[in-house]
Amino acid sequence: MKPLCTKEQIRVFLRENNLRDAKSIEDAFIAQIKDVLQEALEEELTHELGYSKYDWKNKDSDNSRNGHTKKTIKSRYGEVDLRIPRDSAGEFEPVIVKKHERRLTGSIEDKIIGLYAKGMSNRDIFDSMQDLYGIEVSAEMVTRITDKVLPLAREWQNRPLEPVYPILYLDGMVFPVQQDGQVIKKTVYLVFGVTLEGRKEVLGIWIGEAESAKFWMKVLVDLKNRGVSDVLIASVDGLKGFKEAIESVFPQTDIQQCVIHQIRNSAKYVSYKDLKAFCADMKTIYTAPNEEAGLAALDRFEEAWGGKYGYAIKSWRSNWRNLATFFKYPAEIRRIIYTTNTIENLNRRMRKVTKNKSSFPTDDALFKLLYLAVMDASKKWTTALRDWSAIINQLRIYYGERIDNYL
């Protein structure tokens, strides 16, 4: 490890600051630690937001800086007063000085894994470690250290699951992965559940090639083998064959096709000049008070737009059985199942931590980073979903002993 400074630089520092006893040297050293930590915190927030403090013209985020919070931490050298930067969305979680942490502890490896989990590139990690600790961290070293989480990740992936999940969200994301000397697109299959206590839980991450109902069946069989015996409601996208795959493994499950996906697909090819009116009329379908009113709204929608955009009507008609599932539930349940937004919030977090990677060298490299992102996100999942006490009692009325036997 290279020294942080030369002996001559130390002598100059002592003279210029009039440091003549141990206490004054200690105070000066603490001040230097404070400056380094403060700068590291500011750099972490810059990385989180994607733009520097004075580079607002390149801002590409709804999130922004939102002042600082004072915090005193203890180090082996004494107390250090810091100003912890905040973001307006409340999503920023520093790695160097973690939330609720009052003592500067933890190994260098823990810091590196924490930075990696935030999506920092190897170059960013190299710069941070050098600035903070005077350590040069090569890409190979980052890989070796972060690979230590793989056994934990695989254990998590194969852990036993709850016997019943009231709600599951199933979705896929595509990432570039190197294979056989070329970069190919691979699908990450993600299953996000809500437990009987109303808490969020990621059941697993699977990596395969192009999204298919056949691979989803493999995922569902894996869930069953890990202890899941029943799923009440599954919220899914519009992948062909998805319904059949779910019914083959969990035949009693009610399937809710994501309405937001349906809206996007319907509006995809609509002329811009028609889009506002088209979407306003389409909204009357999925905001109707019941299925009968929804079908009546679909009839009116067809009268207005069927001649010009017939494929949109056909799509609503052909998918109606699974799109209309949410109509039979009260508003509290409708709100959380008619869209896969719950899992898409997690997807956005995963996109954020992977955006610095042009491609992943292996499936394991991708799996490792997504696992760390899930672990990081799940720290916030400490309370039940809003209105869960009402929702669980409504579900008991609909599903009876399928849920009562496990409460």
HELIX and SHEET records of a PDB file:
HELIX    1   1 LYS A    7  GLU A   16  1                                  10    
HELIX    2   2 ALA A   22  LEU A   49  1                                  28    
HELIX    3   3 TRP A   56  ASN A   58  5                                   3    
HELIX    4   4 ILE A  108  ALA A  117  1                                  10    
HELIX    5   5 ASN A  122  TYR A  133  1                                  12    
HELIX    6   6 ALA A  139  THR A  146  1                                   8    
HELIX    7   7 ASP A  147  VAL A  149  5                                   3    
HELIX    8   8 LEU A  150  GLN A  157  1                                   8    
HELIX    9   9 ALA A  213  ASN A  225  1                                  13    
HELIX   10  10 PHE A  242  VAL A  249  1                                   8    
HELIX   11  11 VAL A  259  ALA A  267  1                                   9    
HELIX   12  12 TYR A  272  TYR A  286  1                                  15    
HELIX   13  13 GLU A  291  TRP A  305  1                                  15    
HELIX   14  14 GLY A  310  SER A  318  1                                   9    
HELIX   15  15 TRP A  320  LEU A  323  1                                   4    
HELIX   16  16 ALA A  324  LYS A  328  5                                   5    
HELIX   17  17 ALA A  331  ILE A  337  1                                   7    
HELIX   18  18 ASN A  341  THR A  354  1                                  14    
HELIX   19  19 ASP A  363  SER A  378  1                                  16    
HELIX   20  20 TRP A  388  TYR A  399  1                                  12    
HELIX   21  21 GLU A  401  ASP A  404  1                                   4    
SHEET    1   A 2 ARG A  65  SER A  75  0                                        
SHEET    2   A 2 GLY A  78  ASP A  87 -1                                        
SHEET    1   B 5 LYS A 200  GLY A 208  0                                        
SHEET    2   B 5 GLN A 182  VAL A 194 -1                                        
SHEET    3   B 5 VAL A 164  GLN A 179 -1                                        
SHEET    4   B 5 ASP A 230  VAL A 236  1                                        
SHEET    5   B 5 ASP A 254  GLN A 257  1                                        
END                                                                             
